[in-house]
Amino acid sequence: MLGTLPMAEVARVSDDRLLYRRPGGYRDVVLADPAGHERQRLPLPRELAERTVSVAPN
């Protein structure tokens, strides 16, 4: 388990995948399963890493 995060920082991208930005100033986002296991880390370009990033459904 990665730990709980505030809902505002987590987006559901499919039934079995969550996307969240790692706390602590890391410049990446993480795809995780609903149980909290990391599946993939995705680096953000510097210009996005220094901004607020929002994810919304199509």
N, C-alpha and C positions, 0 to 999 in steps of 0.2 A: 504494500500500500504506500502510495506516495504521500499521503496526508490529504486532509480536506482543504479545499480552496473556496473562497467566496464565489457564489454563483455568477457574479458579474464577470469573473475572470475565466469562466469555463464556457465553452460552446459545444453543443452536441452537433457533430458533423454527419453522423449516421447512427443507426441503431446500436452499433457496437464500437463507436469511436467518439472520443472527446478530444477537444483541442484546447490547450491552455498555454498561457505564457508563464514561464518559470519565474518565480519571485526572486528577488535579490539582484536584479539588474542584468541577468543573463540575456544575451541577444539571440534567443531562439524560442521557438514554441515546441510543444510536445503533443504528439498524438498518443492517446492512452485508451485502454479499454475501460468499460464502466467500473471495473473493480479497482482501477487506479494503477494498473501495470503499464509502464512506458512501452510503447511499440516503436516509436520513431521520433527523433529530434530533428527539427527543421530550422536551419539558421535564417535569421531575418537580415536583410540588408541594413547597413548602418542607418540609412535615412528612415527606415521603418522602426528600427529598434529604439530610437530616441523619441518616438511618438506614441500616442495612444492608438492601439490597433483594435478595431471592432470587426467582428465576424457576424454576418447575417445570412439567413437562408435566401435562396433564389426567389 
